Amino acid sequence: MSEMFDKAKETAQNVADQAKEAAQNVADQVKDTVGGLADDHGDKVSDAVKSAGDFVNDKTGGSLSGVTDKVSELTDTAVNAAKSVNDDSVAGQAADAAKDAADKATGA
């Protein structure tokens, strides 16, 4: 019985290690893709939103300037966040979840 338990524990640890590696790979790909798109096109998006806000403000006499300014600010924040995507936290959370699942499966 002990051999079966040891084998199950070893298998669970292997699965956890594979999940951690897979999570790291996916996080790296997401970081590269999102960060790259934000770096390449983020300023264009921010500029387009600002231009749209200027157009709306011009047509409404500025009555919606509070809204358009907030949308522009949120866009800039989102673009900057995308440029600084941190994959370590995502991969770390996935790795921790995989380890917890392995521990629960093996009773550790």
DRENDREN-524854 format. One record per residue: residue number from 1; residue in one letter; x, y, z of N, C-alpha, C in turn. Coordinates in nm, 4 decimals, always signed. Each point is the difference from the previous one (the first is absolute). Example, Ala and Ser with C-alpha at 12.3 -4.5 7.8 and 13.67 -1.06 7.14 Angstrom:
2
<node 1; 'A'; <+1.3190; -0.5690; +0.7800>; <-0.0890; +0.1190; +0.0000>; <+0.0900; +0.1200; +0.0000>>;
<node 2; 'S'; <-0.0350; +0.1050; -0.0720>; <+0.0820; +0.1190; +0.0060>; <-0.0770; +0.1090; +0.0730>>;
***
This chain:
108
<node 1; 'M'; <+0.0817; -0.1192; +0.0000>; <-0.0817; +0.1192; +0.0000>; <+0.0864; +0.1260; +0.0000>>;
<node 2; 'S'; <+0.1096; -0.0069; +0.0716>; <+0.0905; +0.1149; +0.0076>; <+0.0615; +0.0305; -0.1355>>;
<node 3; 'E'; <+0.0280; -0.1044; -0.0777>; <+0.0572; +0.0208; -0.1334>; <-0.0984; +0.0739; -0.0896>>;
<node 4; 'M'; <-0.1280; -0.0355; +0.0099>; <-0.1020; +0.0670; -0.0805>; <-0.0100; +0.1477; +0.0388>>;
<node 5; 'F'; <+0.0049; +0.0257; +0.1302>; <-0.0057; +0.1378; +0.0470>; <+0.1196; +0.0787; -0.0499>>;
<node 6; 'D'; <+0.1189; -0.0585; +0.0090>; <+0.1210; +0.0674; -0.0470>; <-0.0070; +0.0262; -0.1499>>;
<node 7; 'K'; <-0.0511; -0.0978; -0.0751>; <-0.0124; +0.0164; -0.1458>; <-0.1008; +0.1112; -0.0328>>;
<node 8; 'A'; <-0.1120; +0.0029; +0.0728>; <-0.1012; +0.1041; -0.0232>; <+0.0572; +0.1377; +0.0346>>;
<node 9; 'K'; <+0.0752; +0.0068; +0.1074>; <+0.0598; +0.1267; +0.0403>; <+0.1013; +0.0465; -0.1044>>;
<node 10; 'E'; <+0.0799; -0.0928; -0.0505>; <+0.0992; +0.0340; -0.1030>; <-0.0690; +0.0475; -0.1280>>;
<node 11; 'T'; <-0.1065; -0.0689; -0.0373>; <-0.0752; +0.0375; -0.1202>; <-0.0621; +0.1394; +0.0170>>;
<node 12; 'A'; <-0.0564; +0.0243; +0.1175>; <-0.0600; +0.1304; +0.0254>; <+0.1057; +0.1106; -0.0048>>;
<node 13; 'Q'; <+0.1172; -0.0266; +0.0520>; <+0.1070; +0.1000; -0.0032>; <+0.0445; +0.0271; -0.1432>>;
<node 14; 'N'; <+0.0084; -0.1066; -0.0807>; <+0.0366; +0.0173; -0.1414>; <-0.1034; +0.0846; -0.0736>>;
<node 15; 'V'; <-0.1265; -0.0261; +0.0279>; <-0.1068; +0.0781; -0.0624>; <+0.0096; +0.1461; +0.0435>>;
<node 16; 'A'; <+0.0260; +0.0227; +0.1272>; <+0.0136; +0.1370; +0.0506>; <+0.1175; +0.0703; -0.0666>>;
<node 17; 'D'; <+0.1109; -0.0705; -0.0153>; <+0.1160; +0.0598; -0.0664>; <-0.0305; +0.0345; -0.1451>>;
<node 18; 'Q'; <-0.0714; -0.0899; -0.0684>; <-0.0367; +0.0254; -0.1391>; <-0.0971; +0.1178; -0.0102>>;
<node 19; 'A'; <-0.0928; +0.0082; +0.0950>; <-0.0951; +0.1116; +0.0003>; <+0.0723; +0.1316; +0.0230>>;
<node 20; 'K'; <+0.0976; -0.0013; +0.0893>; <+0.0772; +0.1215; +0.0270>; <+0.0746; +0.0441; -0.1253>>;
<node 21; 'E'; <+0.0627; -0.0946; -0.0680>; <+0.0740; +0.0331; -0.1223>; <-0.0944; +0.0514; -0.1086>>;
<node 22; 'A'; <-0.1160; -0.0654; -0.0145>; <-0.0970; +0.0431; -0.1005>; <-0.0518; +0.1401; +0.0320>>;
<node 23; 'A'; <-0.0271; +0.0260; +0.1274>; <-0.0480; +0.1326; +0.0396>; <+0.1043; +0.1070; -0.0304>>;
<node 24; 'Q'; <+0.1253; -0.0309; +0.0251>; <+0.1074; +0.0955; -0.0278>; <+0.0096; +0.0279; -0.1496>>;
<node 25; 'N'; <-0.0111; -0.1067; -0.0804>; <+0.0066; +0.0174; -0.1460>; <-0.1147; +0.0858; -0.0521>>;
<node 26; 'V'; <-0.1206; -0.0278; +0.0481>; <-0.1161; +0.0784; -0.0433>; <+0.0146; +0.1449; +0.0447>>;
<node 27; 'A'; <+0.0433; +0.0197; +0.1237>; <+0.0176; +0.1364; +0.0506>; <+0.1035; +0.0755; -0.0821>>;
<node 28; 'D'; <+0.1074; -0.0671; -0.0370>; <+0.1024; +0.0643; -0.0828>; <-0.0570; +0.0404; -0.1363>>;
<node 29; 'Q'; <-0.0792; -0.0897; -0.0589>; <-0.0590; +0.0305; -0.1303>; <-0.0979; +0.1169; +0.0097>>;
<node 30; 'V'; <-0.0811; +0.0002; +0.1053>; <-0.0955; +0.1094; +0.0191>; <+0.0741; +0.1317; +0.0195>>;
<node 31; 'K'; <+0.1030; -0.0040; +0.0834>; <+0.0776; +0.1215; +0.0250>; <+0.0588; +0.0528; -0.1303>>;
<node 32; 'D'; <+0.0597; -0.0887; -0.0776>; <+0.0608; +0.0437; -0.1255>; <-0.1037; +0.0573; -0.0959>>;
<node 33; 'T'; <-0.1146; -0.0667; -0.0103>; <-0.1034; +0.0446; -0.0932>; <-0.0636; +0.1313; +0.0439>>;
<node 34; 'V'; <-0.0473; +0.0027; +0.1241>; <-0.0680; +0.1200; +0.0488>; <+0.0972; +0.1170; +0.0080>>;
<node 35; 'G'; <+0.1169; -0.0254; +0.0566>; <+0.0996; +0.1065; +0.0106>; <+0.0414; +0.0521; -0.1359>>;
<node 36; 'G'; <+0.0170; -0.0916; -0.0949>; <+0.0394; +0.0399; -0.1353>; <-0.1061; +0.0834; -0.0692>>;
<node 37; 'L'; <-0.1250; -0.0438; +0.0116>; <-0.1093; +0.0766; -0.0608>; <-0.0118; +0.1381; +0.0632>>;
<node 38; 'A'; <+0.0118; +0.0049; +0.1318>; <-0.0093; +0.1292; +0.0687>; <+0.1161; +0.0906; -0.0390>>;
<node 39; 'D'; <+0.1190; -0.0582; -0.0081>; <+0.1157; +0.0805; -0.0394>; <-0.0143; +0.0519; -0.1425>>;
<node 40; 'D'; <-0.0482; -0.0872; -0.0887>; <-0.0105; +0.0363; -0.1413>; <-0.1172; +0.0921; -0.0310>>;
<node 41; 'H'; <-0.1125; -0.0187; +0.0697>; <-0.1225; +0.0696; -0.0393>; <-0.0679; +0.0780; +0.1115>>;
<node 42; 'G'; <+0.0520; -0.0078; +0.1211>; <-0.0650; +0.0651; +0.1138>; <-0.0157; +0.1495; -0.0165>>;
<node 43; 'D'; <+0.1040; +0.0654; -0.0499>; <-0.0084; +0.1449; -0.0186>; <-0.1041; +0.0372; -0.1047>>;
<node 44; 'K'; <-0.0142; -0.0841; -0.1022>; <-0.1014; +0.0251; -0.1031>; <-0.1403; -0.0099; +0.0597>>;
<node 45; 'V'; <-0.0196; -0.0992; +0.0870>; <-0.1305; -0.0167; +0.0645>; <-0.0297; +0.1208; +0.0877>>;
<node 46; 'S'; <+0.0967; +0.0388; +0.0830>; <-0.0199; +0.1167; +0.0872>; <-0.0290; +0.1255; -0.0804>>;
<node 47; 'D'; <+0.0742; +0.0203; -0.1080>; <-0.0215; +0.1173; -0.0848>; <-0.1376; -0.0018; -0.0651>>;
<node 48; 'A'; <-0.0445; -0.1179; -0.0438>; <-0.1317; -0.0108; -0.0631>; <-0.1110; +0.0318; +0.0990>>;
<node 49; 'V'; <+0.0153; -0.0490; +0.1226>; <-0.1016; +0.0289; +0.1018>; <-0.0008; +0.1487; +0.0335>>;
<node 50; 'K'; <+0.1170; +0.0606; +0.0095>; <+0.0071; +0.1449; +0.0266>; <-0.0647; +0.0787; -0.1142>>;
<node 51; 'S'; <+0.0263; -0.0410; -0.1238>; <-0.0594; +0.0679; -0.1159>; <-0.1514; -0.0142; +0.0005>>;
<node 52; 'A'; <-0.0470; -0.1190; +0.0325>; <-0.1451; -0.0209; +0.0072>; <-0.0603; +0.0871; +0.1091>>;
<node 53; 'G'; <+0.0686; +0.0092; +0.1133>; <-0.0476; +0.0857; +0.1082>; <-0.0036; +0.1457; -0.0412>>;
<node 54; 'D'; <+0.1031; +0.0446; -0.0709>; <+0.0026; +0.1380; -0.0489>; <-0.1164; +0.0268; -0.0949>>;
<node 55; 'F'; <-0.0281; -0.0978; -0.0858>; <-0.1107; +0.0128; -0.0950>; <-0.1328; +0.0121; +0.0753>>;
<node 56; 'V'; <-0.0202; -0.0879; +0.0977>; <-0.1241; +0.0032; +0.0782>; <-0.0116; +0.1328; +0.0747>>;
<node 57; 'N'; <+0.1101; +0.0424; +0.0601>; <-0.0030; +0.1267; +0.0743>; <-0.0302; +0.1182; -0.0924>>;
<node 58; 'D'; <+0.0549; -0.0042; -0.1198>; <-0.0252; +0.1066; -0.0979>; <-0.1473; +0.0027; -0.0386>>;
<node 59; 'K'; <-0.0580; -0.1166; -0.0241>; <-0.1397; -0.0074; -0.0446>; <-0.0990; +0.0269; +0.1125>>;
<node 60; 'T'; <+0.0400; -0.0215; +0.1259>; <-0.0929; +0.0194; +0.1120>; <+0.0309; +0.1257; +0.0801>>;
<node 61; 'G'; <+0.0937; +0.0791; -0.0505>; <+0.0374; +0.1213; +0.0723>; <+0.0682; -0.0297; +0.1329>>;
<node 62; 'G'; <+0.0606; -0.1169; +0.0098>; <+0.0729; -0.0359; +0.1210>; <-0.0857; -0.0534; +0.1126>>;
<node 63; 'S'; <-0.1293; -0.0196; -0.0263>; <-0.0889; -0.0453; +0.1079>; <+0.0331; -0.1420; +0.0485>>;
<node 64; 'L'; <+0.0699; -0.0751; -0.0799>; <+0.0381; -0.1367; +0.0396>; <+0.1499; -0.0130; +0.0275>>;
<node 65; 'S'; <+0.0650; +0.1126; +0.0221>; <+0.1454; -0.0042; +0.0166>; <+0.0434; -0.0848; +0.1198>>;
<node 66; 'G'; <-0.0795; -0.0027; +0.1050>; <+0.0338; -0.0842; +0.1150>; <+0.0042; -0.1470; -0.0373>>;
<node 67; 'V'; <-0.0947; -0.0412; -0.0820>; <-0.0062; -0.1395; -0.0440>; <+0.1141; -0.0305; -0.0965>>;
<node 68; 'T'; <+0.0189; +0.0869; -0.0977>; <+0.1050; -0.0274; -0.0986>; <+0.1392; +0.0038; +0.0626>>;
<node 69; 'D'; <+0.0199; +0.0886; +0.0973>; <+0.1297; +0.0040; +0.0693>; <+0.0232; -0.1282; +0.0781>>;
<node 70; 'K'; <-0.1047; -0.0500; +0.0656>; <+0.0123; -0.1233; +0.0784>; <+0.0282; -0.1196; -0.0913>>;
<node 71; 'V'; <-0.0680; -0.0068; -0.1136>; <+0.0237; -0.1090; -0.0947>; <+0.1439; +0.0052; -0.0509>>;
<node 72; 'S'; <+0.0477; +0.1182; -0.0305>; <+0.1374; +0.0160; -0.0469>; <+0.0998; -0.0429; +0.1083>>;
<node 73; 'E'; <-0.0280; +0.0396; +0.1237>; <+0.0869; -0.0368; +0.1129>; <+0.0021; -0.1521; +0.0203>>;
<node 74; 'L'; <-0.1174; -0.0615; -0.0063>; <-0.0078; -0.1455; +0.0161>; <+0.0713; -0.0728; -0.1133>>;
<node 75; 'T'; <-0.0106; +0.0533; -0.1194>; <+0.0696; -0.0597; -0.1136>; <+0.1509; +0.0059; +0.0203>>;
<node 76; 'D'; <+0.0498; +0.1150; +0.0417>; <+0.1435; +0.0135; +0.0257>; <+0.0454; -0.0970; +0.1089>>;
<node 77; 'T'; <-0.0807; -0.0143; +0.1045>; <+0.0333; -0.0925; +0.1089>; <+0.0046; -0.1436; -0.0508>>;
<node 78; 'A'; <-0.0973; -0.0379; -0.0810>; <-0.0039; -0.1363; -0.0535>; <+0.1190; -0.0266; -0.0919>>;
<node 79; 'V'; <+0.0338; +0.0955; -0.0830>; <+0.1141; -0.0154; -0.0909>; <+0.1295; -0.0137; +0.0794>>;
<node 80; 'N'; <+0.0168; +0.0852; +0.0995>; <+0.1214; -0.0082; +0.0817>; <+0.0078; -0.1315; +0.0770>>;
<node 81; 'A'; <-0.1137; -0.0476; +0.0484>; <-0.0018; -0.1283; +0.0702>; <+0.0367; -0.1131; -0.0951>>;
<node 82; 'A'; <-0.0496; +0.0055; -0.1219>; <+0.0314; -0.1038; -0.0979>; <+0.1475; +0.0015; -0.0374>>;
<node 83; 'K'; <+0.0593; +0.1192; -0.0001>; <+0.1418; +0.0094; -0.0328>; <+0.0876; -0.0600; +0.1090>>;
<node 84; 'S'; <-0.0514; -0.0055; +0.1211>; <+0.0815; -0.0502; +0.1109>; <-0.0574; -0.1279; +0.0596>>;
<node 85; 'V'; <-0.0536; -0.0856; -0.0859>; <-0.0556; -0.1271; +0.0458>; <+0.1085; -0.0766; +0.0740>>;
<node 86; 'N'; <-0.0361; -0.0520; +0.1178>; <+0.0955; -0.0755; +0.0818>; <-0.0420; -0.1456; +0.0018>>;
<node 87; 'D'; <+0.0750; -0.0854; -0.0679>; <-0.0377; -0.1404; -0.0093>; <+0.0318; -0.0777; +0.1269>>;
<node 88; 'D'; <+0.0889; +0.0485; +0.0840>; <+0.0389; -0.0750; +0.1185>; <-0.1179; -0.0239; +0.0930>>;
<node 89; 'S'; <-0.0842; +0.0999; +0.0179>; <-0.1117; -0.0173; +0.0921>; <-0.1002; -0.1018; -0.0535>>;
<node 90; 'V'; <-0.0276; +0.0030; -0.1291>; <-0.0947; -0.0942; -0.0592>; <+0.0551; -0.1417; +0.0070>>;
<node 91; 'A'; <+0.1236; -0.0183; -0.0411>; <+0.0601; -0.1327; +0.0025>; <+0.0129; -0.0500; +0.1427>>;
<node 92; 'G'; <+0.0352; +0.0884; +0.0911>; <+0.0128; -0.0394; +0.1403>; <-0.1318; -0.0465; +0.0579>>;
<node 93; 'Q'; <-0.1079; +0.0700; -0.0320>; <-0.1319; -0.0401; +0.0486>; <-0.0399; -0.1352; -0.0569>>;
<node 94; 'A'; <+0.0268; -0.0222; -0.1273>; <-0.0330; -0.1288; -0.0617>; <+0.0841; -0.1118; +0.0605>>;
<node 95; 'A'; <+0.1267; +0.0279; +0.0223>; <+0.0875; -0.1003; +0.0592>; <-0.0446; -0.0342; +0.1419>>;
<node 96; 'D'; <-0.0373; +0.1010; +0.0771>; <-0.0476; -0.0242; +0.1360>; <-0.1274; -0.0836; -0.0011>>;
<node 97; 'A'; <-0.0900; +0.0303; -0.0930>; <-0.1241; -0.0772; -0.0098>; <+0.0290; -0.1445; -0.0368>>;
<node 98; 'A'; <+0.0944; -0.0211; -0.0915>; <+0.0366; -0.1372; -0.0389>; <+0.0613; -0.0748; +0.1175>>;
<node 99; 'K'; <+0.0848; +0.0667; +0.0764>; <+0.0621; -0.0631; +0.1169>; <-0.1053; -0.0337; +0.1053>>;
<node 100; 'D'; <-0.0918; +0.0927; +0.0246>; <-0.1068; -0.0257; +0.0969>; <-0.0837; -0.1208; -0.0413>>;
<node 101; 'A'; <-0.0307; -0.0087; -0.1304>; <-0.0785; -0.1133; -0.0482>; <+0.0764; -0.1300; +0.0195>>;
<node 102; 'A'; <+0.1303; +0.0026; -0.0267>; <+0.0814; -0.1206; +0.0187>; <+0.0068; -0.0383; +0.1471>>;
<node 103; 'D'; <+0.0146; +0.1002; +0.0858>; <+0.0048; -0.0277; +0.1442>; <-0.1306; -0.0610; +0.0491>>;
<node 104; 'K'; <-0.1112; +0.0532; -0.0489>; <-0.1304; -0.0532; +0.0413>; <-0.0189; -0.1423; -0.0520>>;
<node 105; 'A'; <+0.0466; -0.0246; -0.1212>; <-0.0146; -0.1334; -0.0587>; <+0.0824; -0.1041; +0.0752>>;
<node 106; 'T'; <+0.1118; +0.0428; +0.0560>; <+0.0877; -0.0951; +0.0676>; <-0.0158; +0.0034; +0.1503>>;
<node 107; 'G'; <-0.0826; +0.0929; +0.0492>; <-0.0207; +0.0095; +0.1436>; <+0.1148; +0.0657; +0.0721>>;
<node 108; 'A'; <+0.0870; +0.0675; -0.0719>; <+0.1183; +0.0638; +0.0616>; <-0.0364; +0.1280; +0.0702>>;
***
